[in-house]
Amino acid sequence: RIQNWVPVLAKAVGEIDEQTYFVGHSLGCQTIARYLESLPEGKMAGGVVFVAGFFKRLTNSGDDEEAQEIARHWLETPINLGRVRMHFKNSIALFSDNDQSVSSDNQEDFKNLLGSKIVLEHQKGHFDDCFDLPVALKAVLELSGEKIV
C-alpha cells in the first residue's frame, strides 16, 4: 500500500539533495515517484533509474485476486507526474522486450511525462531473480556523471 511504502522510503532517504540517486523496480518505481511527488518545492534528487516501472497498466496478474487488488490500488491512485518531474535532474527507464507484467505502452509516460531516457533490454522478462544488472549500474553512473569503466 502506498501509505506504507512512501513513508518508509522517506525515512530511509532522510535529507534529499542532488547527490541522491534512486533505483527502483516495478512497485518501487511507483514508490519513488510518489515520494518525489510529496516533496516540497525546491527539493531535488540527482536522478532516478526506473526498472520495469509502470503507471498505465499491468498484465499477467491472472486469477490472483490479491495481486489484482494491489495493482489496482497503485494504478488508480492519482499521481501528478509533472510534479514528480520537478524533483529530479535526469532519469533512465529500463524495460524488457518480453516483460510479462509491464506492457510496452508504459514506456510513454516515462519518456513523455518524466523525460526519461528509455533503454530496452532483450529477454530480461520482468527482471525478477536478476541480481546482476550491469545496465542499471551503467545508468546510475551516467546520471551521476561518473566515468564508466
Rosetta constraint file for C-alpha pairs under 8 A:
AtomPair CA 1 CA 5 HARMONIC 6.34 0.50
AtomPair CA 1 CA 70 HARMONIC 7.23 0.50
AtomPair CA 1 CA 73 HARMONIC 7.31 0.50
AtomPair CA 1 CA 74 HARMONIC 7.57 0.50
AtomPair CA 2 CA 6 HARMONIC 6.00 0.50
AtomPair CA 2 CA 31 HARMONIC 7.06 0.50
AtomPair CA 2 CA 74 HARMONIC 7.04 0.50
AtomPair CA 3 CA 7 HARMONIC 6.98 0.50
AtomPair CA 4 CA 8 HARMONIC 6.77 0.50
AtomPair CA 5 CA 9 HARMONIC 6.41 0.50
AtomPair CA 5 CA 31 HARMONIC 6.42 0.50
AtomPair CA 6 CA 10 HARMONIC 6.16 0.50
AtomPair CA 6 CA 31 HARMONIC 5.73 0.50
AtomPair CA 6 CA 32 HARMONIC 7.50 0.50
AtomPair CA 6 CA 34 HARMONIC 6.83 0.50
AtomPair CA 6 CA 35 HARMONIC 5.52 0.50
AtomPair CA 7 CA 11 HARMONIC 6.10 0.50
AtomPair CA 7 CA 35 HARMONIC 7.87 0.50
AtomPair CA 8 CA 12 HARMONIC 6.24 0.50
AtomPair CA 9 CA 13 HARMONIC 6.10 0.50
AtomPair CA 9 CA 31 HARMONIC 7.69 0.50
AtomPair CA 9 CA 32 HARMONIC 7.65 0.50
AtomPair CA 9 CA 35 HARMONIC 7.29 0.50
AtomPair CA 10 CA 14 HARMONIC 6.15 0.50
AtomPair CA 10 CA 35 HARMONIC 6.78 0.50
AtomPair CA 16 CA 20 HARMONIC 6.03 0.50
AtomPair CA 16 CA 43 HARMONIC 6.81 0.50
AtomPair CA 16 CA 44 HARMONIC 6.79 0.50
AtomPair CA 16 CA 45 HARMONIC 6.23 0.50
AtomPair CA 17 CA 43 HARMONIC 6.72 0.50
AtomPair CA 17 CA 44 HARMONIC 5.51 0.50
AtomPair CA 17 CA 45 HARMONIC 5.17 0.50
AtomPair CA 17 CA 46 HARMONIC 7.01 0.50
AtomPair CA 18 CA 44 HARMONIC 5.64 0.50
AtomPair CA 18 CA 45 HARMONIC 4.44 0.50
AtomPair CA 18 CA 46 HARMONIC 4.09 0.50
AtomPair CA 18 CA 47 HARMONIC 7.76 0.50
AtomPair CA 18 CA 88 HARMONIC 7.78 0.50
AtomPair CA 18 CA 89 HARMONIC 7.83 0.50
AtomPair CA 19 CA 45 HARMONIC 6.55 0.50
AtomPair CA 19 CA 46 HARMONIC 5.34 0.50
AtomPair CA 19 CA 144 HARMONIC 7.86 0.50
AtomPair CA 20 CA 45 HARMONIC 5.07 0.50
AtomPair CA 20 CA 46 HARMONIC 5.37 0.50
AtomPair CA 20 CA 47 HARMONIC 7.09 0.50
AtomPair CA 21 CA 45 HARMONIC 6.27 0.50
AtomPair CA 21 CA 46 HARMONIC 5.50 0.50
AtomPair CA 21 CA 47 HARMONIC 4.99 0.50
AtomPair CA 21 CA 48 HARMONIC 5.69 0.50
AtomPair CA 21 CA 49 HARMONIC 7.91 0.50
AtomPair CA 21 CA 140 HARMONIC 7.40 0.50
AtomPair CA 21 CA 144 HARMONIC 7.93 0.50
AtomPair CA 22 CA 32 HARMONIC 7.39 0.50
AtomPair CA 22 CA 47 HARMONIC 6.44 0.50
AtomPair CA 22 CA 48 HARMONIC 4.65 0.50
AtomPair CA 22 CA 49 HARMONIC 6.12 0.50
AtomPair CA 23 CA 29 HARMONIC 7.72 0.50
AtomPair CA 23 CA 48 HARMONIC 5.83 0.50
AtomPair CA 23 CA 49 HARMONIC 4.66 0.50
AtomPair CA 23 CA 50 HARMONIC 5.98 0.50
AtomPair CA 23 CA 51 HARMONIC 7.42 0.50
AtomPair CA 23 CA 140 HARMONIC 7.96 0.50
AtomPair CA 24 CA 28 HARMONIC 4.54 0.50
AtomPair CA 24 CA 29 HARMONIC 4.68 0.50
AtomPair CA 24 CA 32 HARMONIC 6.91 0.50
AtomPair CA 24 CA 48 HARMONIC 7.86 0.50
AtomPair CA 24 CA 49 HARMONIC 6.46 0.50
AtomPair CA 24 CA 50 HARMONIC 5.23 0.50
AtomPair CA 24 CA 51 HARMONIC 5.91 0.50
AtomPair CA 24 CA 53 HARMONIC 7.90 0.50
AtomPair CA 25 CA 29 HARMONIC 5.50 0.50
AtomPair CA 25 CA 50 HARMONIC 6.23 0.50
AtomPair CA 25 CA 51 HARMONIC 4.58 0.50
AtomPair CA 25 CA 52 HARMONIC 5.82 0.50
AtomPair CA 25 CA 53 HARMONIC 6.32 0.50
AtomPair CA 26 CA 30 HARMONIC 7.14 0.50
AtomPair CA 26 CA 50 HARMONIC 7.90 0.50
AtomPair CA 26 CA 51 HARMONIC 6.36 0.50
AtomPair CA 26 CA 52 HARMONIC 5.09 0.50
AtomPair CA 26 CA 53 HARMONIC 4.61 0.50
AtomPair CA 26 CA 54 HARMONIC 6.72 0.50
AtomPair CA 27 CA 31 HARMONIC 6.22 0.50
AtomPair CA 27 CA 53 HARMONIC 6.97 0.50
AtomPair CA 27 CA 54 HARMONIC 7.81 0.50
AtomPair CA 28 CA 32 HARMONIC 6.12 0.50
AtomPair CA 28 CA 53 HARMONIC 7.81 0.50
AtomPair CA 29 CA 33 HARMONIC 6.14 0.50
AtomPair CA 29 CA 50 HARMONIC 5.60 0.50
AtomPair CA 29 CA 51 HARMONIC 7.10 0.50
AtomPair CA 29 CA 52 HARMONIC 7.89 0.50
AtomPair CA 29 CA 53 HARMONIC 5.32 0.50
AtomPair CA 29 CA 54 HARMONIC 7.43 0.50
AtomPair CA 30 CA 34 HARMONIC 6.04 0.50
AtomPair CA 30 CA 53 HARMONIC 7.06 0.50
AtomPair CA 30 CA 54 HARMONIC 7.21 0.50
AtomPair CA 30 CA 55 HARMONIC 7.45 0.50
AtomPair CA 30 CA 74 HARMONIC 7.54 0.50
AtomPair CA 31 CA 35 HARMONIC 6.05 0.50
AtomPair CA 32 CA 36 HARMONIC 6.15 0.50
AtomPair CA 33 CA 37 HARMONIC 6.09 0.50
AtomPair CA 33 CA 81 HARMONIC 7.70 0.50
AtomPair CA 33 CA 84 HARMONIC 5.93 0.50
AtomPair CA 34 CA 38 HARMONIC 6.31 0.50
AtomPair CA 34 CA 79 HARMONIC 6.97 0.50
AtomPair CA 34 CA 84 HARMONIC 7.29 0.50
AtomPair CA 35 CA 39 HARMONIC 6.80 0.50
AtomPair CA 36 CA 83 HARMONIC 7.98 0.50
AtomPair CA 36 CA 84 HARMONIC 5.34 0.50
AtomPair CA 36 CA 87 HARMONIC 5.98 0.50
AtomPair CA 37 CA 79 HARMONIC 7.62 0.50
AtomPair CA 37 CA 80 HARMONIC 6.92 0.50
AtomPair CA 37 CA 81 HARMONIC 7.52 0.50
AtomPair CA 37 CA 83 HARMONIC 5.61 0.50
AtomPair CA 37 CA 84 HARMONIC 4.47 0.50
AtomPair CA 37 CA 87 HARMONIC 7.51 0.50
AtomPair CA 39 CA 43 HARMONIC 6.46 0.50
AtomPair CA 39 CA 87 HARMONIC 7.53 0.50
AtomPair CA 41 CA 87 HARMONIC 7.90 0.50
AtomPair CA 42 CA 87 HARMONIC 7.40 0.50
AtomPair CA 43 CA 87 HARMONIC 6.00 0.50
AtomPair CA 44 CA 86 HARMONIC 7.50 0.50
AtomPair CA 44 CA 87 HARMONIC 4.46 0.50
AtomPair CA 44 CA 88 HARMONIC 5.11 0.50
AtomPair CA 44 CA 89 HARMONIC 7.14 0.50
AtomPair CA 45 CA 87 HARMONIC 6.02 0.50
AtomPair CA 45 CA 88 HARMONIC 4.49 0.50
AtomPair CA 45 CA 89 HARMONIC 6.52 0.50
AtomPair CA 46 CA 88 HARMONIC 5.59 0.50
AtomPair CA 46 CA 89 HARMONIC 5.30 0.50
AtomPair CA 46 CA 90 HARMONIC 6.81 0.50
AtomPair CA 46 CA 143 HARMONIC 7.32 0.50
AtomPair CA 46 CA 144 HARMONIC 6.98 0.50
AtomPair CA 47 CA 88 HARMONIC 5.27 0.50
AtomPair CA 47 CA 89 HARMONIC 5.48 0.50
AtomPair CA 47 CA 90 HARMONIC 4.82 0.50
AtomPair CA 47 CA 91 HARMONIC 5.27 0.50
AtomPair CA 47 CA 140 HARMONIC 7.89 0.50
AtomPair CA 47 CA 143 HARMONIC 6.05 0.50
AtomPair CA 47 CA 144 HARMONIC 7.48 0.50
AtomPair CA 48 CA 88 HARMONIC 7.21 0.50
AtomPair CA 48 CA 90 HARMONIC 6.70 0.50
AtomPair CA 48 CA 91 HARMONIC 4.66 0.50
AtomPair CA 48 CA 92 HARMONIC 6.51 0.50
AtomPair CA 48 CA 140 HARMONIC 7.75 0.50
AtomPair CA 48 CA 143 HARMONIC 7.89 0.50
AtomPair CA 49 CA 91 HARMONIC 5.68 0.50
AtomPair CA 49 CA 92 HARMONIC 4.95 0.50
AtomPair CA 49 CA 93 HARMONIC 5.78 0.50
AtomPair CA 49 CA 94 HARMONIC 7.42 0.50
AtomPair CA 49 CA 136 HARMONIC 7.11 0.50
AtomPair CA 49 CA 139 HARMONIC 6.67 0.50
AtomPair CA 49 CA 140 HARMONIC 6.67 0.50
AtomPair CA 50 CA 91 HARMONIC 7.48 0.50
AtomPair CA 50 CA 92 HARMONIC 6.24 0.50
AtomPair CA 50 CA 93 HARMONIC 4.53 0.50
AtomPair CA 50 CA 94 HARMONIC 6.04 0.50
AtomPair CA 51 CA 93 HARMONIC 5.88 0.50
AtomPair CA 51 CA 94 HARMONIC 4.73 0.50
AtomPair CA 51 CA 95 HARMONIC 6.28 0.50
AtomPair CA 51 CA 127 HARMONIC 7.87 0.50
AtomPair CA 51 CA 136 HARMONIC 7.96 0.50
AtomPair CA 52 CA 93 HARMONIC 7.49 0.50
AtomPair CA 52 CA 94 HARMONIC 6.07 0.50
AtomPair CA 52 CA 95 HARMONIC 5.11 0.50
AtomPair CA 52 CA 96 HARMONIC 7.31 0.50
AtomPair CA 52 CA 99 HARMONIC 7.90 0.50
AtomPair CA 52 CA 102 HARMONIC 6.47 0.50
AtomPair CA 52 CA 126 HARMONIC 6.33 0.50
AtomPair CA 52 CA 127 HARMONIC 7.32 0.50
AtomPair CA 53 CA 93 HARMONIC 7.47 0.50
AtomPair CA 53 CA 94 HARMONIC 7.95 0.50
AtomPair CA 53 CA 95 HARMONIC 7.73 0.50
AtomPair CA 53 CA 102 HARMONIC 7.19 0.50
AtomPair CA 53 CA 106 HARMONIC 7.42 0.50
AtomPair CA 54 CA 58 HARMONIC 7.25 0.50
AtomPair CA 54 CA 102 HARMONIC 6.42 0.50
AtomPair CA 54 CA 106 HARMONIC 5.38 0.50
AtomPair CA 54 CA 107 HARMONIC 7.79 0.50
AtomPair CA 55 CA 75 HARMONIC 6.17 0.50
AtomPair CA 55 CA 106 HARMONIC 6.28 0.50
AtomPair CA 55 CA 109 HARMONIC 7.21 0.50
AtomPair CA 56 CA 75 HARMONIC 6.72 0.50
AtomPair CA 56 CA 105 HARMONIC 7.48 0.50
AtomPair CA 56 CA 106 HARMONIC 5.64 0.50
AtomPair CA 57 CA 75 HARMONIC 6.79 0.50
AtomPair CA 57 CA 102 HARMONIC 7.10 0.50
AtomPair CA 57 CA 103 HARMONIC 7.03 0.50
AtomPair CA 57 CA 106 HARMONIC 7.18 0.50
AtomPair CA 58 CA 71 HARMONIC 7.24 0.50
AtomPair CA 58 CA 101 HARMONIC 5.41 0.50
AtomPair CA 58 CA 102 HARMONIC 5.11 0.50
AtomPair CA 58 CA 103 HARMONIC 6.34 0.50
AtomPair CA 59 CA 100 HARMONIC 6.63 0.50
AtomPair CA 59 CA 101 HARMONIC 4.70 0.50
AtomPair CA 59 CA 102 HARMONIC 6.12 0.50
AtomPair CA 59 CA 103 HARMONIC 6.49 0.50
AtomPair CA 60 CA 100 HARMONIC 6.19 0.50
AtomPair CA 60 CA 101 HARMONIC 5.46 0.50
AtomPair CA 61 CA 67 HARMONIC 6.21 0.50
AtomPair CA 61 CA 68 HARMONIC 5.99 0.50
AtomPair CA 61 CA 101 HARMONIC 7.33 0.50
AtomPair CA 62 CA 68 HARMONIC 7.91 0.50
AtomPair CA 63 CA 68 HARMONIC 7.94 0.50
AtomPair CA 64 CA 68 HARMONIC 6.27 0.50
AtomPair CA 65 CA 69 HARMONIC 6.09 0.50
AtomPair CA 66 CA 70 HARMONIC 6.20 0.50
AtomPair CA 67 CA 71 HARMONIC 6.15 0.50
AtomPair CA 68 CA 72 HARMONIC 5.99 0.50
AtomPair CA 69 CA 73 HARMONIC 6.15 0.50
AtomPair CA 70 CA 74 HARMONIC 6.61 0.50
AtomPair CA 71 CA 75 HARMONIC 6.04 0.50
AtomPair CA 72 CA 76 HARMONIC 5.73 0.50
AtomPair CA 73 CA 77 HARMONIC 6.10 0.50
AtomPair CA 80 CA 84 HARMONIC 6.43 0.50
AtomPair CA 81 CA 85 HARMONIC 6.08 0.50
AtomPair CA 81 CA 113 HARMONIC 6.26 0.50
AtomPair CA 81 CA 114 HARMONIC 6.58 0.50
AtomPair CA 82 CA 86 HARMONIC 6.67 0.50
AtomPair CA 82 CA 113 HARMONIC 6.49 0.50
AtomPair CA 82 CA 114 HARMONIC 7.11 0.50
AtomPair CA 83 CA 87 HARMONIC 7.27 0.50
AtomPair CA 84 CA 88 HARMONIC 7.68 0.50
AtomPair CA 84 CA 114 HARMONIC 7.52 0.50
AtomPair CA 85 CA 113 HARMONIC 7.52 0.50
AtomPair CA 85 CA 114 HARMONIC 5.31 0.50
AtomPair CA 85 CA 115 HARMONIC 7.68 0.50
AtomPair CA 90 CA 115 HARMONIC 7.40 0.50
AtomPair CA 90 CA 116 HARMONIC 6.86 0.50
AtomPair CA 90 CA 143 HARMONIC 6.52 0.50
AtomPair CA 91 CA 114 HARMONIC 7.62 0.50
AtomPair CA 91 CA 115 HARMONIC 6.98 0.50
AtomPair CA 91 CA 116 HARMONIC 4.71 0.50
AtomPair CA 91 CA 117 HARMONIC 6.42 0.50
AtomPair CA 91 CA 143 HARMONIC 7.06 0.50
AtomPair CA 92 CA 116 HARMONIC 4.82 0.50
AtomPair CA 92 CA 117 HARMONIC 4.62 0.50
AtomPair CA 92 CA 118 HARMONIC 5.97 0.50
AtomPair CA 92 CA 119 HARMONIC 7.19 0.50
AtomPair CA 92 CA 139 HARMONIC 6.56 0.50
AtomPair CA 92 CA 143 HARMONIC 7.97 0.50
AtomPair CA 93 CA 107 HARMONIC 7.81 0.50
AtomPair CA 93 CA 110 HARMONIC 6.74 0.50
AtomPair CA 93 CA 116 HARMONIC 5.87 0.50
AtomPair CA 93 CA 117 HARMONIC 6.07 0.50
AtomPair CA 93 CA 118 HARMONIC 4.99 0.50
AtomPair CA 93 CA 119 HARMONIC 6.13 0.50
AtomPair CA 94 CA 118 HARMONIC 6.11 0.50
AtomPair CA 94 CA 119 HARMONIC 4.86 0.50
AtomPair CA 94 CA 120 HARMONIC 5.95 0.50
AtomPair CA 94 CA 121 HARMONIC 7.05 0.50
AtomPair CA 94 CA 136 HARMONIC 7.74 0.50
AtomPair CA 95 CA 99 HARMONIC 7.54 0.50
AtomPair CA 95 CA 104 HARMONIC 7.96 0.50
AtomPair CA 95 CA 107 HARMONIC 7.77 0.50
AtomPair CA 95 CA 118 HARMONIC 7.52 0.50
AtomPair CA 95 CA 119 HARMONIC 6.29 0.50
AtomPair CA 95 CA 120 HARMONIC 4.92 0.50
AtomPair CA 95 CA 121 HARMONIC 5.97 0.50
AtomPair CA 96 CA 120 HARMONIC 5.46 0.50
AtomPair CA 96 CA 121 HARMONIC 4.64 0.50
AtomPair CA 96 CA 122 HARMONIC 5.58 0.50
AtomPair CA 96 CA 123 HARMONIC 6.30 0.50
AtomPair CA 96 CA 124 HARMONIC 5.40 0.50
AtomPair CA 96 CA 125 HARMONIC 5.84 0.50
AtomPair CA 96 CA 126 HARMONIC 6.88 0.50
AtomPair CA 96 CA 127 HARMONIC 7.77 0.50
AtomPair CA 97 CA 104 HARMONIC 7.71 0.50
AtomPair CA 97 CA 120 HARMONIC 6.50 0.50
AtomPair CA 97 CA 121 HARMONIC 6.30 0.50
AtomPair CA 97 CA 122 HARMONIC 5.39 0.50
AtomPair CA 97 CA 123 HARMONIC 6.17 0.50
AtomPair CA 97 CA 124 HARMONIC 7.40 0.50
AtomPair CA 97 CA 125 HARMONIC 7.32 0.50
AtomPair CA 98 CA 122 HARMONIC 7.16 0.50
AtomPair CA 98 CA 123 HARMONIC 5.60 0.50
AtomPair CA 98 CA 124 HARMONIC 6.72 0.50
AtomPair CA 98 CA 125 HARMONIC 5.02 0.50
AtomPair CA 98 CA 126 HARMONIC 7.70 0.50
AtomPair CA 99 CA 103 HARMONIC 6.97 0.50
AtomPair CA 99 CA 123 HARMONIC 7.90 0.50
AtomPair CA 99 CA 124 HARMONIC 7.02 0.50
AtomPair CA 99 CA 125 HARMONIC 4.05 0.50
AtomPair CA 99 CA 126 HARMONIC 4.70 0.50
AtomPair CA 99 CA 127 HARMONIC 7.90 0.50
AtomPair CA 100 CA 125 HARMONIC 6.20 0.50
AtomPair CA 100 CA 126 HARMONIC 6.39 0.50
AtomPair CA 101 CA 126 HARMONIC 6.42 0.50
AtomPair CA 102 CA 106 HARMONIC 7.02 0.50
AtomPair CA 102 CA 126 HARMONIC 7.25 0.50
AtomPair CA 106 CA 110 HARMONIC 7.17 0.50
AtomPair CA 107 CA 111 HARMONIC 6.19 0.50
AtomPair CA 107 CA 118 HARMONIC 7.26 0.50
AtomPair CA 108 CA 112 HARMONIC 5.70 0.50
AtomPair CA 108 CA 113 HARMONIC 7.67 0.50
AtomPair CA 109 CA 113 HARMONIC 5.04 0.50
AtomPair CA 109 CA 114 HARMONIC 6.58 0.50
AtomPair CA 110 CA 114 HARMONIC 4.91 0.50
AtomPair CA 110 CA 115 HARMONIC 6.24 0.50
AtomPair CA 110 CA 116 HARMONIC 5.30 0.50
AtomPair CA 110 CA 117 HARMONIC 7.97 0.50
AtomPair CA 110 CA 118 HARMONIC 7.71 0.50
AtomPair CA 111 CA 115 HARMONIC 4.81 0.50
AtomPair CA 111 CA 116 HARMONIC 4.70 0.50
AtomPair CA 111 CA 117 HARMONIC 6.34 0.50
AtomPair CA 111 CA 118 HARMONIC 6.61 0.50
AtomPair CA 112 CA 116 HARMONIC 7.59 0.50
AtomPair CA 133 CA 137 HARMONIC 6.95 0.50
AtomPair CA 134 CA 138 HARMONIC 6.09 0.50
AtomPair CA 135 CA 139 HARMONIC 6.08 0.50
AtomPair CA 136 CA 140 HARMONIC 6.34 0.50
AtomPair CA 137 CA 141 HARMONIC 6.21 0.50
AtomPair CA 138 CA 142 HARMONIC 6.04 0.50
AtomPair CA 138 CA 148 HARMONIC 6.73 0.50
AtomPair CA 139 CA 143 HARMONIC 6.16 0.50
AtomPair CA 140 CA 144 HARMONIC 6.12 0.50
AtomPair CA 141 CA 145 HARMONIC 6.02 0.50
AtomPair CA 141 CA 146 HARMONIC 5.00 0.50
AtomPair CA 141 CA 147 HARMONIC 6.78 0.50
AtomPair CA 141 CA 148 HARMONIC 6.53 0.50
AtomPair CA 142 CA 146 HARMONIC 6.23 0.50
AtomPair CA 142 CA 147 HARMONIC 7.47 0.50
AtomPair CA 142 CA 148 HARMONIC 7.50 0.50
